[in-house]
Amino acid sequence: MTPSVPIPTDNIYKFACLFGLALIVSGIFAFVSTYTASLDRKVKYSQSVLELQAKTQKTKFEVDLLAMNKRVLEVTRSNENVANVTVGIVIGLGLSLSVFGAKRWYSVIQLRDDRLAALQIEKLEAEIAKLRSETKPPIAPAGDGASAPSADS
């Protein structure tokens, strides 16, 4: 399968910059997905806990179920915190890599390419000027009113 978007592997700095951007986008997607899933779980277990706590008379099963739902709610919150830290690290790494790649690409590659292009333009302009100076001006036609020197004078 051929990728529809070519990956710029011609330059390590461009690749680092774009890989960093990919990490940032992936991190944002992971954060949204994790947050949504965690929120759904927290709502579900909180409803169960509230329903069980509202009962005045609880059976042994309901007491155990209440304890389990409280524990699962704590684990869900803990997992959400771990996921947020991990996503933060991924986004931070992506930002660092992207900024590093962009700065190095500009300072090492782009400035050099701009200078090279300017020198090529300067060289071509010098060659054109040289060619123009080497070409002889056209000879004026004889009937332009200027008299040619005669052999008598």
Salt bridges, closest charged atoms under 4 A:
ASP10 OD2 - LYS14 NZ 3.33
GLU62 OE2 - LYS55 NZ 2.39
ASP64 OD1 - LYS60 NZ 3.17
GLU74 OE1 - ARG71 NH1 3.35
GLU80 OE1 - LYS42 NZ 2.82
ASP113 OD1 - ARG112 NH2 3.05
